[in-house]
Amino acid sequence: MKNLFLRLCIAILLPIALVAEEEIPPYFLIGKSDASMAETTQKVKSALESKNFSILGAYSPGRNPDLFVIAYTRKDLQKTTLKVQDRGALASVLKIGLVKKDGKINVSMLNPMYLFYAYLMDETDTYSAELRSITGAIKSALSSVGTEFTGFGGGEEPNDLKDYHYMMMMPYFTDPVELNEFESFEQGVSIIRKNLDAKKGNTVKVFEVVCENEKVAIFGIGLLDDEKGESYFLPLIGEDNIAAMPYEIILQGKEATLLHGKYRFALHWPELSMKQFMKISSTPGDVEDFLKSLTE
């Protein structure tokens, strides 16, 4: 009788354990398009807008015409993520990647739940209903573009994402790089905008989100330096994961920070081997230099 009881307990609890340990992929391949890059881009934008998502900006990383990224958000997503005060607003900006290969356009998306678990951490469970509803709306919108939604790029378990780091002694989400502290939020926004307009550090502004009431601003920034920017490091780590770009500065109150490159690159390219990671060993520092110049 005792053994029967134990077997019943295992039978009941095992599926729950398996669900809890299921890995989440960082990206989904939505589908492949025979249309041009311009036509495919417009189709993606229209699909997102049909579900009230706003297009924040778009660009070709490294000026490569075969690569394109669309950044988007929605008001309810912004409202939810702003409740998470430790840079949670970074999770309000999602991305679509388009990569031209063999005459076709591969359309992929950064998996919202992957990003939510990493950036919102334990608060992902608090706002699970809202976040999953938004994710469902994205997939529903993009079903007019493609219906594959095949996960790729590796995967991590939810609890590991909440406390993600590449390996021992490497930075976490909670170890940002401090860029500058301004006299006021308004001054910070003004200085960053001015430097972006001047394309300081071989950068280009892809998008900006400014939440005046909460004193939070996010700037999505393309890194166009030929020797150290996207055209250098993306071919080394994999252009399929292009929906990881662009890099962001977040201004909260008076302080501007960015996520450490050794965290952010590893998170968005979780399949990187140590050998591949070492090929871009200087890139985290280069990114910091580019973005720091925008805050000075």
Salt bridges, closest charged atoms under 4 A:
ASP34 OD1 - LYS104 NZ 2.37
ASP76 OD1 - ARG74 NE 2.92
ASP86 OD1 - ARG87 NH2 2.69
ASP122 OD1 - LYS162 NZ 3.71
ASP125 OD2 - LYS162 NZ 2.48
GLU186 OE2 - LYS215 NZ 2.53
GLU208 OE2 - ARG193 NH2 2.62
GLU208 OE1 - LYS205 NZ 2.90
ASP226 OD1 - ARG63 NH1 3.58
ASP240 OD1 - LYS101 NZ 2.70
GLU248 OE2 - LYS95 NZ 2.41
GLU248 OE1 - ARG264 NE 3.09
